[in-house]
Amino acid sequence: MNLADKNSTDVEIYRKSGHPDRLHIVTRTGAPEELLARLDASGLERRQEATDGPVYTWHETPDGLGQKAQRQLTTRAILPLLIAGFNVNIDPDELDVTAWAQSMLAHRTSQKPNANPSQPPPPRPPARPAPALTAPQARTDPPSPGALP
């Protein structure tokens, strides 16, 4: 049983003790190929270990990445998984807040009706003209009989 199985999640992302050179991404036992393929497509490297029981599958960040790049890579992988309905847990120390914000912005931008930059934006409705301001006019009424000059 791995950490994803123990925590009843689809994906667990953490740094394994004794392995500061990479992040460890485990999926629940028997995870669907769609989940594993999404992790592959995000740039994470798939690993497997056959046992007498199940085949354990996990992903790791590629060799040669610094810790910041590892955090950015794994953080960017999370949003597509969440959108697809997978339950993901990441060690808070491994979450890159900037990469998360960039992923959210990219997703929101892609969801706008005119997300294709090669097409001009739709025309805007004409703006209503601002109401005209007029200066107060001098009174032209004759003064009343008891008014002071």
ABEGO torsion letter per residue (X at the ends): XBAAAAAGBABBBBBBBGBAABBBBBBBBGBBAAAAAAAAAAGBBBBBBBBABBBBBBBBBBBGBBAAAAAAAAAAAAAAAAAAGBBBBBBAAABBAAAAAAAAAAAAAAABABABAABBBBBBBBBBBBBBBBBBBBBABBBBAABBX
